[in-house]
């Protein structure tokens, strides 16, 4: 059975501990806060990686991502080849007045076109200014921190392992081809070729030539 007034005593104890603790005032904005490396401040766009696949806009629970694009026909790379079409980005905007910073758009992007930036000082007096177009989103890319170093004991990424194996295979094939060519050249040099005829000695006696017979006049 709890003692009457124990809850009040615990609450007063917390109050007393807080009253005797020295207060620390954050000198913001003169002193910037030390933010964790994975702080979710604002989203930056690396436009060159965007393929207009629309995954981020479809998966956004707030529908705060607006994307417009058009198709362009790319001529064939080789004569007789087929033309192909590709999507060209016209508009990429994020409405941060609706965004709830869940990070789903960054996680589902298959081409690493969206990144978190720790910057959080982009408050506006007009709510319409919180819709950042692609030029503004590209400027936030300059504030994206570098990715942390990989754990030396971690497994090698699949992409790097596949690229390394392909490079090693190509190098082994090139070395085998070079060895085959060297062996063929060595074998061709070891075979005796036709001996050239010795030049005639001008001082050596020559066999007499038979006289030519003249025909009847």
ZAVEX-320942 format. One line per 2 residues: number of its first residue (from 1); their letters; for each residue y, z, x of N, C-alpha, C, CB. Coordinates in Angstrom, 1 decimal. Each point is the difference from the previous one (the first is absolute). Glycine has a CB too. Layout:
N
NUM) a) Y,Z,X,Y,Z,X,Y,Z,X,Y,Z,X; ...
% end
This chain:
217
1) xx) -1.2,0.0,0.9,1.2,0.0,-0.9,1.2,0.0,0.9,-1.2,1.2,-1.9; 2.1,-2.2,1.7,1.2,0.0,0.9,0.9,1.1,-0.3,-0.1,-2.5,0.1
3) xx) 0.8,2.9,1.0,0.9,1.2,-0.1,1.3,-0.5,-0.7,-0.9,1.0,2.1; 1.4,-0.3,-3.1,1.2,-0.4,-0.7,1.2,-0.1,1.0,-0.8,1.1,-2.1
5) xx) 1.5,-2.2,2.1,1.2,-0.2,0.8,-0.4,-0.7,1.4,1.0,1.9,-1.1; -2.3,-2.2,1.4,-0.3,-0.6,1.3,0.6,-1.4,0.1,-2.2,1.3,0.0
7) xx) 2.2,-2.0,-1.1,0.6,-1.4,0.1,1.5,0.1,0.3,-1.7,-0.8,-1.6; 2.4,1.8,1.1,1.4,0.1,0.3,0.2,0.4,1.4,0.4,0.7,-2.4
9) xx) -1.3,0.2,2.9,0.1,0.4,1.4,-0.2,-1.2,1.0,-0.8,2.3,-0.7; -0.1,-3.1,0.4,-0.3,-1.2,0.8,1.2,-0.9,0.0,-2.4,0.2,-0.4
11) xx) 3.0,-0.4,-0.8,1.2,-0.9,0.0,1.2,0.6,0.7,-0.8,-0.8,-2.2; 1.0,2.1,2.2,1.1,0.6,0.7,-0.3,0.0,1.5,0.5,1.5,-1.9
13) xx) -1.8,-1.5,2.3,-0.3,-0.1,1.4,0.4,-1.4,0.6,-1.9,1.7,-0.3; 1.6,-2.7,-0.5,0.4,-1.3,0.4,1.5,-0.2,0.1,-2.1,-0.9,-1.1
15) xx) 2.8,1.5,0.1,1.4,0.0,0.1,0.6,0.7,1.2,0.0,-0.1,-2.5; -0.6,1.3,2.8,0.5,0.7,1.2,-0.3,-0.8,1.3,-0.3,2.2,-1.2
17) xx) -0.8,-2.8,1.3,-0.3,-0.8,1.2,0.9,-1.1,0.2,-2.4,0.6,-0.2; 2.8,-1.3,-0.9,0.9,-1.1,0.0,1.4,0.4,0.3,-1.4,-1.2,-1.6
19) xx) 1.8,2.4,1.1,1.4,0.5,0.3,0.2,0.4,1.5,0.1,0.8,-2.4; -1.2,-0.4,3.0,0.2,0.4,1.4,-0.3,-1.1,1.0,-0.7,2.2,-0.7
21) xx) 0.3,-3.4,0.2,-0.2,-1.1,0.9,1.3,-0.7,0.3,-2.4,-0.3,-0.9; 2.5,-0.1,2.1,1.3,-0.7,0.4,0.0,-1.4,-0.6,0.1,1.3,2.2
23) xx) 1.0,-1.7,-2.8,0.1,-1.3,-0.7,0.4,-1.0,1.0,0.6,1.1,-2.2; -1.1,-2.3,2.1,0.3,-1.2,0.9,0.6,-1.0,-0.9,-1.9,0.5,1.7
25) xx) 3.1,-0.9,-1.4,0.7,-1.1,-0.8,-0.2,-1.3,0.7,1.7,1.6,-0.8; -2.2,-2.6,0.1,-0.2,-1.4,0.5,1.4,-0.6,0.1,-2.4,-0.2,-1.0
27) xx) 2.8,-0.2,2.2,1.3,-0.6,0.2,0.0,-1.5,-0.3,0.4,1.7,1.7; -0.9,-2.0,-2.9,0.0,-1.4,-0.4,1.3,-0.3,-0.7,-2.5,0.0,-0.3
29) xx) 3.1,-1.2,0.5,-0.4,-1.2,0.7,0.3,0.0,1.5,0.2,-1.2,-2.2; 0.4,2.2,2.7,0.4,0.0,1.4,-1.3,0.0,0.9,2.1,1.1,-0.5
31) xx) -3.1,-0.5,0.1,-1.3,0.1,0.7,-1.1,-0.6,-0.9,0.7,2.1,1.3; -1.3,-3.1,-0.9,-1.0,-0.7,-0.8,-1.3,0.9,0.0,1.0,-2.3,0.5
33) xx) -1.7,2.3,-1.6,-1.2,0.8,-0.1,-1.1,-0.6,0.8,0.6,0.8,-2.2; -1.5,0.0,2.7,-1.2,-0.5,0.7,-1.1,-0.4,-1.0,0.5,1.4,2.0
35) xx) -0.6,-2.7,-2.3,-0.9,-0.4,-1.0,-1.4,-0.3,0.6,1.9,-1.0,-1.3; -3.0,1.2,0.5,-1.3,-0.4,0.4,-0.1,-1.5,0.3,-1.0,1.9,-1.3
37) xx) 0.0,-2.3,2.1,0.0,-1.5,0.3,-0.4,-0.8,-1.2,-0.6,0.6,2.3; -0.1,-0.1,-3.3,-0.4,-0.8,-1.2,0.9,0.3,-1.2,-2.3,0.0,0.9
39) xx) 3.6,0.3,-0.6,0.9,0.2,-1.1,0.2,-1.2,-0.9,1.2,1.7,1.4; -1.2,-1.5,-2.7,0.2,-1.1,-0.9,1.5,0.0,-0.4,-2.4,0.1,-0.9
41) xx) 3.2,-0.9,1.6,1.4,-0.1,-0.3,0.4,-1.2,-0.8,0.4,1.3,2.1; -0.6,-2.5,-1.5,0.3,-1.3,-0.6,-1.0,-1.0,0.5,2.5,0.6,-0.2
43) xx) -2.6,-1.7,-0.5,-1.0,-1.0,0.3,0.7,-1.2,0.6,-1.5,0.7,-1.9; 0.9,-1.1,3.1,0.5,-1.2,0.7,-0.9,-1.2,-0.2,1.1,1.5,1.7
45) xx) -0.5,-2.7,-1.7,-0.7,-1.2,-0.2,0.0,-0.8,1.2,0.6,0.0,-2.4; -1.8,-0.4,2.9,-0.1,-1.0,1.1,-0.4,-1.3,-0.6,-0.8,1.8,1.6
47) xx) 1.9,-2.6,-1.8,-0.1,-1.2,-0.9,-1.0,-1.0,0.6,2.4,0.4,-0.8; -2.5,-0.5,2.1,-0.8,-1.1,0.6,-1.5,0.2,-0.4,1.6,-0.1,1.9
49) xx) -2.0,1.4,-2.2,-1.4,0.2,-0.4,-0.3,-0.1,-1.4,-0.1,1.5,1.9; 1.1,-1.7,-2.7,-0.2,0.0,-1.5,-0.5,-1.4,-0.4,1.8,1.7,-0.3
51) xx) -2.9,-1.8,-0.5,-0.5,-1.2,-0.4,0.2,-0.2,-1.6,-1.7,0.1,1.9; 2.5,0.7,-2.5,0.2,0.0,-1.4,-1.3,0.1,-0.8,2.1,-1.4,0.4
53) xx) -2.9,2.3,0.0,-1.3,0.1,-0.7,0.2,0.9,-1.3,-1.2,-0.2,2.2; 2.3,0.9,-2.3,0.4,0.7,-1.2,-0.9,1.3,-0.2,0.8,-2.1,-1.0
55) xx) -1.6,2.5,2.0,-0.8,1.2,-0.2,0.9,1.2,-0.2,-1.8,-1.1,1.4; 2.8,1.2,-0.6,0.9,1.2,0.0,0.7,0.1,-1.4,0.3,-0.1,2.5
57) xx) 0.1,-1.0,-3.0,0.7,0.1,-1.3,-1.0,0.3,-1.2,1.7,-1.7,0.9; -2.9,1.2,-0.8,-1.0,0.2,-1.0,-0.5,1.5,0.0,-0.6,-2.4,0.1
59) xx) 0.5,2.9,1.1,-0.6,1.4,0.1,1.1,1.1,-0.1,-1.7,-1.0,1.4; 3.0,0.6,-1.4,1.0,1.1,-0.1,0.0,0.6,-1.4,1.4,-1.3,1.6
61) xx) -1.6,2.6,-1.7,-0.1,0.7,-1.3,1.4,0.0,-0.7,-1.9,1.4,0.9; 3.0,-1.5,-0.2,1.3,0.1,-0.6,0.6,-1.4,-0.2,0.3,2.1,1.1
63) xx) -1.0,-3.2,-0.7,0.5,-1.3,-0.1,1.5,-0.1,0.5,-1.5,-0.4,-2.0; 1.6,0.9,3.2,1.4,0.0,0.6,0.1,-1.1,1.1,0.2,2.4,-0.5
65) xx) -1.2,-3.2,0.7,0.1,-1.1,1.0,0.1,-1.3,-0.7,-1.4,1.3,1.6; 2.4,-2.1,-1.2,0.3,-1.3,-0.6,-0.1,-1.1,1.1,1.6,1.1,-1.7
67) xx) -2.5,-2.1,1.4,-0.3,-1.0,0.9,0.2,-1.4,-0.7,-1.6,1.5,1.3; 2.3,-2.4,-0.6,0.2,-1.4,-0.5,-0.4,-0.9,1.1,1.8,0.6,-1.6
69) xx) -2.5,-1.7,1.3,-0.4,-0.9,1.0,-0.1,-1.4,-0.6,-1.3,1.8,1.3; 1.0,-2.8,-0.4,-0.2,-1.4,-0.4,-1.0,-0.6,0.9,2.3,-0.2,-1.0
71) xx) -2.9,-0.9,0.6,-1.1,-0.6,0.8,0.6,-1.2,0.7,-1.7,0.7,-1.6; 1.3,-0.9,2.8,0.4,-1.2,0.8,-1.3,-0.7,0.5,2.2,1.2,0.7
73) xx) -2.1,-2.5,-0.6,-1.1,-0.8,0.5,0.1,-0.2,1.5,-0.1,-1.2,-2.3; -0.9,1.5,2.9,-0.1,-0.1,1.5,-0.7,-1.3,0.3,0.0,2.5,0.4
75) xx) 0.5,-3.4,0.4,-0.7,-1.2,0.3,-1.2,0.3,0.8,2.1,-1.3,0.0; -3.0,0.3,0.0,-1.3,0.1,0.7,0.2,0.2,1.5,-1.1,-1.3,-1.8
77) xx) 0.3,2.1,2.5,0.2,0.2,1.4,-0.5,-1.2,0.8,-0.2,2.5,-0.4; -0.8,-3.2,-0.1,-0.6,-1.1,0.7,0.1,-1.2,-0.9,-1.6,1.4,1.3
79) xx) 1.6,-2.6,-0.8,0.0,-1.2,-0.9,-1.2,-0.1,-0.8,1.4,-1.2,1.7; -1.2,0.9,-3.0,-1.1,0.0,-0.9,-0.4,1.3,-0.6,-0.8,-1.9,1.3
81) xx) 1.4,3.0,-0.9,-0.3,1.3,-0.6,0.7,0.2,-1.3,-0.2,0.9,2.3; -0.2,0.2,-2.9,0.6,0.3,-1.3,1.2,0.9,0.1,-2.3,-0.1,-1.0
83) xx) 3.2,-0.1,0.1,1.2,0.8,-0.1,-0.3,1.3,-0.6,1.5,-2.0,-0.1; -0.8,3.1,0.5,-0.3,1.3,-0.6,1.4,0.6,-0.4,-2.1,0.3,1.4
85) xx) 2.0,0.7,-2.3,1.2,0.6,-0.5,0.0,1.5,0.4,0.1,-1.6,-2.0; 1.1,2.1,2.2,0.1,1.4,0.4,1.2,0.6,-0.7,-1.0,-0.5,2.2
87) xx) 0.9,1.8,-2.4,1.0,0.8,-0.7,1.2,0.3,0.9,-1.7,1.0,-1.6; 2.9,-1.1,1.2,1.2,0.3,0.7,0.7,1.1,-0.7,0.2,-2.4,0.9
89) xx) 0.1,3.5,-0.2,0.7,1.1,-0.6,1.5,-0.3,-0.2,-1.6,1.5,1.2; 2.0,-1.3,-2.5,1.4,-0.1,-0.3,0.7,1.3,-0.2,-0.6,-2.1,-1.1
91) xx) -0.1,3.1,0.5,0.6,1.3,-0.2,-1.0,1.1,0.1,1.7,-1.0,-1.5; -1.4,2.0,2.2,-0.8,1.2,0.1,0.9,1.2,-0.1,-1.8,-1.1,1.4
93) xx) 1.7,1.9,-2.5,0.9,1.1,-0.2,-0.8,1.2,-0.5,1.9,-1.6,-0.6; -1.4,2.8,1.0,-0.6,1.2,-0.5,1.1,0.9,-0.6,-1.8,-0.1,1.8
95) xx) 1.5,0.6,-3.0,1.0,0.8,-0.7,-0.4,1.5,0.3,0.4,-1.7,-1.9; 0.3,2.3,2.8,-0.3,1.4,0.4,0.5,1.0,-1.0,0.2,-0.7,2.4
97) xx) 0.5,0.3,-3.4,0.3,0.9,-1.1,-1.3,0.2,-0.9,2.5,-0.7,0.1; -3.4,-0.2,0.0,-1.3,0.2,-0.8,-1.1,0.4,0.9,0.8,-1.7,-1.6
99) xx) -0.7,1.4,2.9,-1.2,0.2,0.9,-0.3,1.5,0.1,0.7,-2.0,1.3; -2.0,2.3,-1.3,-0.4,1.4,0.1,-0.7,0.3,1.3,-0.3,0.1,-2.5
101) xx) 0.5,-1.1,3.5,-0.4,0.2,1.4,-1.5,0.4,0.1,2.3,0.7,0.5; -3.1,-1.4,-1.3,-1.5,0.3,0.0,-0.6,-0.7,1.2,-0.1,0.3,-2.5
103) xx) 0.7,-1.4,3.0,-0.6,-0.7,1.1,-1.1,-1.0,-0.3,0.6,1.9,1.3; -0.9,-2.1,-2.6,-1.1,-0.9,-0.3,0.3,-1.5,0.4,-0.5,1.5,-2.0
105) xx) 1.8,-1.9,1.9,0.3,-1.3,0.5,-0.3,-0.3,1.5,1.8,0.0,-1.8; -1.5,1.1,2.6,-0.3,-0.1,1.4,-1.5,-0.1,0.3,2.2,1.2,0.4
107) xx) -2.9,-0.4,-1.2,-1.5,0.1,0.3,-0.7,-1.3,-0.4,0.2,2.5,-0.3; 0.2,-3.1,-0.8,-0.7,-1.2,-0.5,0.5,-1.3,0.7,-0.3,1.2,-2.2
109) xx) 1.3,-1.2,2.9,0.5,-1.2,0.7,-1.0,-0.4,1.0,2.4,0.6,-0.4; -3.0,-1.8,0.3,-1.1,-0.4,0.9,0.5,-0.6,1.3,-1.4,-0.4,-1.9
111) xx) 2.7,0.2,2.0,0.6,-0.7,1.2,1.1,0.9,0.7,-0.5,-2.2,-1.1; 0.5,3.5,0.8,0.9,0.9,0.7,1.5,-0.5,-0.1,-1.9,0.7,1.5
113) xx) 2.4,-0.9,-2.7,1.3,-0.5,-0.1,1.0,1.2,-0.5,-0.9,-2.3,-0.6; 0.3,3.4,0.2,0.8,1.1,-0.4,-0.3,1.2,0.8,0.0,-0.8,-2.3
115) xx) 1.1,1.6,2.7,-0.2,1.2,0.8,0.9,1.1,-0.5,-0.5,-1.5,2.0; 0.1,2.7,-1.7,0.8,1.2,-0.3,1.0,0.2,1.1,-1.8,1.1,-1.3
117) xx) 3.0,-0.7,1.0,1.1,0.4,0.9,0.4,1.4,-0.4,0.8,-2.4,0.3; -0.5,3.2,0.7,0.4,1.4,-0.3,1.4,0.1,-0.5,-1.6,0.8,1.7
119) xx) 2.4,-1.9,-1.7,1.4,0.1,-0.4,0.1,0.4,-1.5,0.6,-1.7,1.7; 0.3,2.6,-2.0,0.1,0.5,-1.4,1.5,0.0,-0.4,-2.1,1.4,0.2
121) xx) 3.0,-1.8,0.6,1.4,0.1,-0.3,0.4,-1.4,-0.6,0.4,1.7,1.8; -0.7,-1.9,-3.0,0.4,-1.3,-0.7,0.4,0.3,-1.4,-1.5,-1.4,1.5
123) xx) 2.1,2.6,-1.8,0.5,0.3,-1.3,1.2,-0.9,-0.3,-0.9,2.4,0.2; 1.0,-2.7,-1.5,1.1,-0.9,-0.5,0.6,0.7,-1.2,-1.1,-2.1,0.9
125) xx) 2.4,1.7,-1.1,0.7,0.5,-1.2,-0.3,-0.9,-1.2,1.8,0.9,1.4; -2.2,-2.1,-1.2,-0.4,-0.9,-1.0,-1.5,-0.3,0.0,2.2,-1.1,0.1
127) xx) -2.9,1.4,-1.2,-1.5,-0.1,0.0,-0.5,-1.5,0.3,0.0,1.9,-1.6; 0.9,-2.9,1.3,-0.4,-1.3,0.3,-0.1,-0.3,1.5,1.1,-0.7,-2.1
129) xx) -0.4,1.5,2.9,-0.1,-0.2,1.4,-1.3,0.5,0.6,2.5,0.2,0.1; -3.3,0.5,-0.8,-1.3,0.5,0.5,-1.1,-1.1,-0.1,0.7,2.3,-0.7
131) xx) -0.3,-3.5,0.2,-1.0,-1.1,0.1,0.3,-0.7,1.3,-0.1,-0.2,-2.6; -0.8,0.3,3.5,0.2,-0.6,1.3,-0.7,-1.3,0.1,0.1,2.2,1.0
133) xx) 0.7,-3.3,-0.7,-0.5,-1.3,0.1,-0.7,-0.2,1.4,1.8,-0.9,-1.6; -2.4,-0.2,1.8,-0.8,-0.2,1.2,0.8,0.1,1.3,-1.5,-1.4,-1.3
135) xx) 2.8,1.0,1.3,0.8,0.2,1.2,0.2,1.5,0.3,1.2,-2.2,-0.5; -1.0,3.0,-0.5,0.1,1.4,0.3,-1.3,0.6,0.4,1.9,0.1,-1.7
137) xx) -3.0,-0.5,1.0,-1.3,0.5,0.4,-0.4,-0.4,1.4,-0.7,-0.1,-2.4; 1.2,-1.1,2.9,-0.3,-0.4,1.3,0.8,0.9,1.0,-0.4,-2.3,-0.7
139) xx) 1.6,2.7,0.4,0.7,0.9,0.9,-0.7,1.3,0.1,2.1,-1.1,-0.7; -2.8,1.6,-0.3,-0.7,1.3,0.2,-1.1,-0.1,1.0,0.6,0.6,-2.4
141) xx) -1.1,-1.8,2.7,-1.1,-0.2,1.0,0.4,0.5,1.4,-0.8,-1.9,-1.3; 2.1,1.9,1.6,0.5,0.5,1.3,-0.2,1.5,0.1,1.6,-1.9,0.1
143) xx) -1.8,2.6,-1.2,-0.1,1.4,0.0,-1.4,0.5,-0.1,2.3,0.2,-1.0; -3.3,-1.1,0.9,-1.4,0.3,-0.1,-0.5,0.5,1.4,-0.3,-1.7,-1.9
145) xx) -0.2,2.9,1.9,-0.5,0.5,1.3,-1.3,-0.7,0.5,1.0,2.2,-0.5; -1.2,-2.1,1.8,-1.2,-0.7,0.5,-1.3,0.8,-0.5,1.3,-0.8,2.1
147) xx) -2.4,0.1,-2.2,-1.2,0.6,-0.5,-0.5,1.0,1.1,-0.6,-2.0,-1.4; 0.0,3.1,1.0,-0.5,0.9,0.9,-1.1,-0.6,0.9,0.5,1.9,-1.6
149) xx) -0.7,-1.3,2.8,-1.0,-0.5,0.9,-1.4,0.3,-0.6,1.5,0.3,2.0; -2.4,-1.3,-1.7,-1.4,0.2,-0.5,-0.7,1.1,0.8,-0.1,-2.4,-0.7
151) xx) -0.8,3.1,0.0,-0.8,1.0,0.7,-1.0,-0.7,1.0,0.1,1.5,-2.1; -0.1,-1.1,3.3,-0.8,-0.7,1.0,-1.5,0.1,-0.3,1.7,0.5,1.7
153) xx) -2.1,0.5,-2.5,-1.4,0.2,-0.4,-0.3,-0.8,-1.3,0.0,2.2,1.1; 1.0,-2.8,-1.7,-0.3,-0.7,-1.3,-0.7,-1.3,0.3,2.0,1.0,-1.0
155) xx) -2.7,-1.5,-0.1,-0.7,-1.3,0.1,1.0,-1.1,0.1,-1.9,0.9,-1.3; 1.5,-2.0,2.0,0.8,-1.1,0.1,0.2,-0.7,-1.3,-0.8,-0.3,2.4
157) xx) 2.0,-0.1,-2.8,0.2,-0.7,-1.2,-0.8,-1.3,-0.1,2.3,0.9,-0.1; -2.8,-1.2,-1.2,-0.8,-1.2,-0.1,0.6,-1.3,0.4,-1.1,1.2,-1.9
159) xx) 2.4,-1.3,1.6,0.7,-1.2,0.3,0.1,-0.2,1.6,1.4,0.2,-2.1; -1.1,0.9,2.8,0.0,-0.2,1.5,-1.4,-0.2,0.5,2.0,1.5,0.1
161) xx) -3.0,-0.9,-0.6,-1.4,-0.2,0.4,-0.4,-1.4,-0.2,-0.5,2.4,-0.4; 0.8,-3.0,-0.8,-0.4,-1.3,-0.3,0.8,-1.0,1.0,-0.5,0.6,-2.4
163) xx) 1.8,-0.4,2.6,0.7,-0.8,0.9,-0.5,0.0,1.4,2.0,0.3,-1.4; -2.4,1.0,1.9,-0.5,0.1,1.3,-1.3,-0.7,0.2,1.2,2.2,0.2
165) xx) -2.1,-2.1,-1.2,-1.3,-0.6,0.1,0.2,-1.5,0.0,-1.1,1.9,-1.2; 2.0,-2.5,0.4,0.2,-1.4,0.0,0.6,-0.5,1.3,0.4,0.1,-2.4
167) xx) 0.5,0.7,3.0,0.5,-0.4,1.3,-1.1,0.1,1.1,2.3,0.8,-0.7; -3.1,0.2,0.7,-1.1,0.1,0.9,-1.0,-1.2,-0.1,0.3,2.5,0.0
169) xx) -0.6,-2.8,-1.3,-0.9,-1.1,-0.2,0.6,-1.4,0.5,-0.9,1.2,-2.0; 2.2,-1.4,1.8,0.6,-1.2,0.4,0.1,0.0,1.6,1.3,-0.1,-2.1
171) xx) -1.1,1.2,2.7,0.1,0.1,1.4,-1.4,-0.3,0.6,1.9,1.6,-0.1; -3.0,-1.0,-0.5,-1.3,-0.3,0.5,-0.4,-1.4,-0.1,-0.6,2.3,-0.6
173) xx) 1.0,-3.0,-0.5,-0.3,-1.4,-0.2,0.7,-0.9,1.0,-0.3,0.5,-2.4; 1.6,-0.1,2.7,0.7,-0.7,1.0,-0.6,0.1,1.4,2.1,0.3,-1.4
175) xx) -2.5,0.9,1.7,-0.6,0.3,1.3,-1.4,-0.8,0.1,1.1,2.3,0.2; -1.9,-2.3,-1.2,-1.2,-0.7,0.0,0.2,-1.5,0.1,-1.0,1.7,-1.4
177) xx) 2.0,-2.3,0.8,0.3,-1.4,0.1,0.5,-0.3,1.4,0.6,-0.1,-2.4; 0.2,1.0,3.0,0.5,-0.3,1.4,-1.2,0.1,1.0,2.2,1.0,-0.6
179) xx) -3.1,-0.1,0.4,-1.2,0.1,0.9,-0.9,-1.3,-0.2,0.1,2.5,-0.1; -0.2,-3.0,-1.1,-0.8,-1.2,-0.2,0.6,-1.2,0.7,-0.8,0.9,-2.2
181) xx) 2.1,-1.0,2.1,0.7,-1.1,0.6,-0.1,0.1,1.5,1.6,-0.1,-1.9; -1.5,1.3,2.5,-0.1,0.2,1.4,-1.4,-0.4,0.5,1.7,1.8,-0.1
183) xx) -2.8,-1.4,-0.7,-1.3,-0.3,0.4,-0.3,-1.5,-0.1,-0.7,2.2,-0.8; 1.3,-2.9,-0.2,-0.2,-1.4,-0.1,0.7,-0.7,1.2,-0.1,0.2,-2.5
185) xx) 1.3,0.2,2.9,0.6,-0.6,1.1,-0.7,0.3,1.3,2.1,0.3,-1.1; -2.7,0.9,1.3,-0.8,0.2,1.2,-1.3,-0.8,0.0,0.9,2.3,0.1
187) xx) -1.5,-2.5,-1.2,-1.2,-0.8,-0.1,0.3,-1.5,0.3,-1.0,1.6,-1.6; 2.2,-2.1,1.1,0.3,-1.3,0.3,0.4,-0.2,1.5,0.8,-0.2,-2.4
189) xx) -0.3,1.2,3.0,0.3,-0.2,1.4,-1.2,0.1,0.9,2.2,1.0,-0.4; -3.3,-0.3,0.0,-1.2,0.1,0.8,-0.8,-1.2,0.0,0.0,2.4,-0.5
191) xx) 0.0,-3.3,-0.6,-0.8,-1.2,0.0,0.5,-1.0,1.0,-0.5,0.4,-2.4; -0.4,-1.1,3.2,0.4,-1.0,1.0,0.5,-1.3,-0.7,-1.6,0.9,1.7
193) xx) 2.7,-1.4,-1.4,0.5,-1.2,-0.6,-0.5,-1.2,0.8,2.0,1.2,-0.9; -1.7,-2.4,0.5,-0.3,-1.3,0.8,0.7,0.0,1.3,-0.3,-1.2,-2.1
195) xx) -0.5,0.9,3.2,0.6,0.0,1.3,0.8,-1.3,0.2,-1.9,1.4,0.9; 3.1,-1.3,-0.3,0.8,-1.2,0.2,-0.6,-0.8,1.2,2.1,1.2,-0.9
197) xx) -2.0,-2.5,0.8,-0.4,-0.9,1.1,0.9,0.2,1.2,-1.0,-1.6,-1.6; 0.3,1.6,2.8,0.8,0.1,1.3,0.7,-1.3,0.2,-1.7,1.6,1.0
199) xx) 2.9,-1.5,-0.5,0.8,-1.2,0.3,-0.7,-0.8,1.2,2.2,1.1,-0.8; -2.1,-2.4,0.7,-0.6,-0.9,1.0,0.8,0.1,1.3,-0.8,-1.6,-1.8
201) xx) 0.0,1.6,2.9,0.6,0.1,1.4,0.4,-1.3,0.4,-1.4,1.9,0.6; 2.7,-2.1,-0.3,0.4,-1.4,0.4,-0.6,-0.5,1.3,2.2,0.5,-1.2
203) xx) -2.6,0.4,2.1,-0.5,-0.3,1.3,-1.5,-0.3,0.0,1.8,1.3,1.0; -2.5,-1.0,-2.1,-1.4,-0.2,-0.1,-0.3,-1.5,-0.1,-0.3,2.3,-1.1
205) xx) -0.8,-2.7,1.8,-0.4,-1.5,-0.1,-0.4,-0.4,-1.4,-0.7,0.1,2.4; 1.2,-1.2,-2.8,-0.2,-0.5,-1.4,-1.1,-1.1,0.1,2.3,0.6,-0.7
207) xx) -3.1,-0.7,-0.3,-1.1,-1.0,-0.1,0.7,-1.3,-0.1,-1.6,1.6,-1.1; 1.0,-2.7,1.8,0.5,-1.3,-0.1,-0.1,-0.6,-1.4,-0.6,-0.4,2.4
209) xx) 1.6,-0.3,-2.8,0.0,-0.6,-1.3,-0.7,-1.4,0.0,2.1,1.3,-0.6; -2.8,-1.6,-0.4,-0.7,-1.3,0.0,1.1,-1.1,-0.3,-2.1,1.0,-0.9
211) xx) 1.9,-2.1,1.6,1.0,-1.2,-0.1,-0.1,-0.5,-1.4,-0.2,-0.6,2.4; 1.3,0.2,-2.9,0.1,-0.5,-1.4,-0.3,-1.5,0.1,1.7,1.7,-0.7
213) xx) -2.6,-2.2,-0.2,-0.3,-1.4,-0.1,1.0,-0.8,-0.8,-2.4,0.6,0.2; 2.8,-1.7,0.3,0.9,-0.9,-0.7,-0.8,-0.9,-0.8,1.7,0.2,1.8
215) xx) -1.2,-0.5,-3.0,-0.6,-0.9,-0.9,0.3,-1.5,0.4,0.2,1.8,-1.8; -0.9,-2.7,1.2,0.2,-1.5,0.3,1.4,-0.3,-0.5,-2.5,-0.5,-0.3
217) x) 3.1,-0.4,1.2,1.4,-0.4,-0.3,-0.1,-1.1,-1.1,0.7,0.5,2.3
% end
